[in-house]
Amino acid sequence: MKKNNIGKGLGALLTPEKKAESFNQSSILLSKINPNPNQPRKKFDDKSIKQLAQSIDEKGLISPITVRQIGNKYIIVAGERRYKAHILLKKKRILAYVIDAKSNEDVMYMALIENIQREDLNPLEEAKAYHFLKESLESSITEIAKTVGKSRPAVSNSLRLLKLPEQIQDSILKGEINAGQARAILQKKTSQGMIQLWQKLRKEKLSVRKVESLASSKKKLSPQLSAIQNKLSRLIGEKVVINQSKKNKSGFIKINFSKDTISRVIEKLESIKPD
């Protein structure tokens, strides 16, 4: 697969090879535009769409949508909420920038970046978008992280949310629990344990710290070690468990990994400079 600008960062992906002046606004029939089938955002809030439609009706469209032309049709790269608002207003046309995205991979990255930059993409939608890029488009975690402007551990931690039972994933999508609470639930080793903790979390409205405490093993760590354990998990991008003996305070650090992540874990450890 030709990677084009993938892996070169936000600027390389979003800046066309042609000069910006050559990309003019076009007024395109809504009937010729189709939503991106791989749009990261799957859930659109009807109330916010109505508010956006009212704003567009009163002030006009401030920022055109971005589309890619395929034959005599167009696919949305960025701006699906604006597109839906125009449909709600029963308009026939919409202003758009037509870009030369060379592959579906480029389109997926652009749509993902647009949503991430808006900072309101649901954590589970973001995780599923990364998974699609990784599995369907064969992008490495390093390429994904560099292109969307995130750290490698951040992308890895996001992907870990997909290991949760389906009902907990749905709970994230509905906004019932946040990503921090969800990652804390992942410390449970079984699906049943995860579900039980999730149910308790929803019933008692537990904080992230409380969920982390309940999810950890029966041998409670000191606040200092618990903080170190969580920090190591974030830095490495994999689950880290610290076990300490009550008798002599010695112990060990356990790092979880899969066949797909072992090389990265080793690279991360090798990058640590000795004192």
C-alpha positions in Angstrom: 0.0 0.0 0.0 1.4 3.4 -0.9 1.5 5.5 2.2 1.5 8.9 0.6 1.9 11.5 3.4 0.9 9.1 6.2 3.3 9.1 9.1 4.8 12.5 8.2 2.7 14.5 10.7 -0.4 16.8 10.6 1.2 19.4 8.3 2.2 16.9 5.6 -1.2 15.3 5.6 -3.4 18.3 5.6 -1.4 20.6 3.4 -2.0 19.8 -0.3 0.9 19.5 -2.7 -0.7 22.3 -4.8 -0.6 25.9 -3.7 -3.4 26.8 -1.3 -4.6 29.5 -3.7 -5.6 26.9 -6.2 -8.1 25.4 -3.9 -11.2 27.5 -4.3 -14.6 27.2 -2.6 -17.2 25.4 -4.6 -21.0 25.4 -4.2 -22.0 21.8 -4.4 -25.4 20.2 -4.6 -26.2 18.3 -1.4 -27.6 15.5 -3.5 -24.1 14.8 -4.9 -22.5 14.6 -1.4 -22.3 11.4 0.6 -21.1 11.0 4.3 -17.8 9.2 4.9 -18.8 5.6 5.7 -15.7 5.4 7.9 -16.4 8.6 9.8 -14.9 8.2 13.3 -17.9 9.9 14.9 -20.8 7.6 14.9 -23.1 9.5 17.2 -24.4 13.0 16.4 -26.3 15.0 19.0 -29.6 16.1 17.4 -29.8 19.1 19.7 -26.3 20.4 18.7 -27.2 19.9 15.0 -30.3 22.0 15.4 -28.3 24.7 17.2 -25.7 24.7 14.4 -28.5 24.9 11.8 -30.0 27.9 13.6 -26.5 29.6 13.6 -26.0 28.9 9.9 -29.5 30.2 9.1 -28.8 33.4 10.9 -25.1 34.0 10.1 -24.3 31.8 7.1 -21.7 29.1 6.8 -18.5 30.5 8.2 -16.3 27.5 7.4 -16.9 25.4 4.2 -16.9 21.6 4.6 -14.1 19.6 2.9 -14.9 16.9 0.4 -13.1 14.5 -1.9 -14.4 14.0 -5.5 -15.1 10.4 -6.7 -16.5 10.4 -10.2 -19.4 12.9 -10.2 -20.0 12.4 -6.5 -18.3 13.7 -3.4 -17.4 12.2 0.0 -17.2 14.2 3.1 -13.7 14.5 4.6 -14.5 17.1 7.3 -17.7 18.8 8.2 -20.5 16.2 8.5 -22.3 18.2 11.2 -22.4 21.3 8.9 -23.7 19.0 6.1 -26.4 17.6 8.4 -27.4 21.1 9.4 -27.8 22.1 5.8 -30.1 19.1 5.2 -32.1 20.2 8.2 -32.5 23.6 6.8 -33.6 22.0 3.5 -30.9 23.8 1.5 -29.9 22.5 -1.9 -26.2 23.5 -1.9 -23.3 23.9 0.5 -19.9 25.6 0.2 -17.0 23.1 0.1 -13.3 22.8 -0.5 -12.5 19.9 -2.9 -9.2 18.3 -2.0 -7.1 15.7 -3.8 -7.0 12.9 -1.1 -5.2 10.1 -2.9 -6.6 7.2 -0.8 -9.2 6.1 1.6 -6.4 6.1 4.2 -5.9 9.8 3.7 -9.6 10.5 4.0 -9.8 8.5 7.2 -6.9 10.3 8.8 -8.3 13.7 7.8 -11.7 12.9 9.3 -10.1 11.6 12.5 -7.8 14.6 12.8 -10.7 17.0 12.3 -12.6 15.4 15.1 -9.6 15.2 17.5 -8.8 18.8 16.9 -12.4 19.7 17.9 -11.6 17.8 21.2 -15.1 16.4 21.5 -14.7 13.0 19.9 -15.9 10.3 22.2 -13.0 8.2 23.6 -14.5 4.9 22.2 -15.1 6.5 18.8 -11.4 7.6 18.8 -10.3 4.0 19.8 -12.3 2.5 17.0 -10.9 4.9 14.5 -7.4 4.0 15.6 -8.3 0.3 15.3 -9.7 0.8 11.8 -6.5 2.5 10.7 -4.3 -0.2 12.3 -6.2 -3.3 11.2 -8.0 -2.3 7.9 -5.5 0.2 6.5 -2.4 -1.5 8.0 -1.1 1.6 9.7 1.4 1.1 12.6 0.8 2.6 16.0 3.8 4.8 15.4 2.4 6.1 12.1 -1.0 6.8 13.7 0.5 8.6 16.7 2.8 10.8 14.5 0.1 11.7 12.0 -2.7 12.6 14.5 -0.3 14.4 16.8 -0.5 12.1 19.8 2.1 10.1 21.7 2.5 6.4 21.0 1.4 5.4 24.6 -1.7 7.7 24.2 -2.8 5.7 21.1 -2.0 2.4 22.7 -4.0 3.3 25.8 -6.9 4.4 23.6 -6.9 1.0 21.8 -6.9 -0.8 25.2 -10.5 0.4 25.6 -11.6 -2.1 23.0 -10.7 -4.9 25.3 -13.6 -4.0 27.6 -16.9 -6.0 27.5 -19.3 -4.6 24.9 -21.8 -3.2 27.5 -19.0 -1.1 29.1 -17.9 0.1 25.6 -21.5 1.2 25.0 -21.4 3.0 28.4 -18.4 5.0 27.2 -20.1 5.8 24.0 -23.2 7.1 25.9 -21.0 9.3 28.1 -22.0 7.4 31.3 -18.3 6.8 32.2 -15.1 8.5 31.1 -11.9 7.1 29.6 -10.1 7.3 32.9 -12.7 5.3 34.7 -12.8 2.8 31.8 -9.0 2.3 31.9 -9.1 1.7 35.6 -11.7 -1.0 35.0 -9.3 -2.7 32.7 -7.1 -3.6 35.7 -9.6 -6.4 36.4 -8.5 -9.7 34.9 -11.9 -11.1 33.9 -14.9 -9.8 32.0 -17.1 -10.7 34.9 -14.9 -8.7 37.3 -14.9 -5.7 34.9 -18.7 -5.8 34.6 -19.2 -6.0 38.4 -16.9 -3.0 38.9 -18.6 -1.0 36.1 -22.0 -1.7 37.7 -20.7 -0.5 41.1 -19.1 2.6 39.4 -22.4 3.6 37.8 -24.5 3.0 41.0 -22.2 4.8 43.3 -20.7 7.4 40.9 -17.2 6.5 41.8 -14.1 8.7 41.0 -11.3 7.4 38.8 -9.0 7.1 41.9 -11.7 5.0 43.7 -12.2 2.7 40.7 -8.4 2.2 40.5 -8.3 1.3 44.1 -11.2 -1.2 43.8 -9.7 -2.6 40.6 -6.3 -3.3 42.0 -5.3 -6.6 43.7 -6.3 -7.2 47.4 -2.8 -6.2 48.4 -3.1 -2.5 48.6 -0.2 -0.4 47.4 0.8 2.8 49.1 -0.3 6.0 47.3 3.2 6.6 46.1 3.6 3.1 44.5 0.1 3.3 43.1 1.0 6.6 41.4 4.2 5.1 40.1 2.3 2.1 38.7 -0.2 4.3 36.9 2.6 6.5 35.6 4.5 3.5 34.2 1.3 2.2 32.5 0.9 5.5 30.7 4.5 5.8 29.7 4.8 2.3 28.3 1.3 2.1 26.9 0.7 -1.3 28.5 -0.7 -2.5 31.8 1.9 -2.4 34.6 1.4 -4.1 38.0 3.6 -3.6 41.1 3.6 -6.3 43.7 5.2 -5.6 47.1 5.8 -7.9 50.0 4.4 -6.7 53.3 7.3 -8.4 55.2 10.4 -6.9 53.7 8.9 -4.3 51.3 10.6 -5.9 48.4 8.7 -6.9 45.2 8.6 -6.9 41.5 7.1 -5.0 38.5 5.0 -6.9 36.0 4.6 -5.5 32.5 1.8 -7.0 30.3 2.3 -7.2 26.5 1.2 -9.1 23.5 3.0 -10.5 20.5 2.2 -7.2 18.7 3.6 -4.9 21.4 6.6 -6.8 22.8 9.1 -5.0 20.5 7.8 -1.6 21.4 7.9 -2.4 25.1 11.5 -3.5 24.8 12.4 -0.3 22.8 10.7 1.8 25.5 12.8 0.1 28.2 16.0 0.4 26.2 15.4 4.1 25.8 15.7 4.7 29.5 19.0 6.3 30.3 21.0 5.0 33.3 21.7 7.3 36.2 
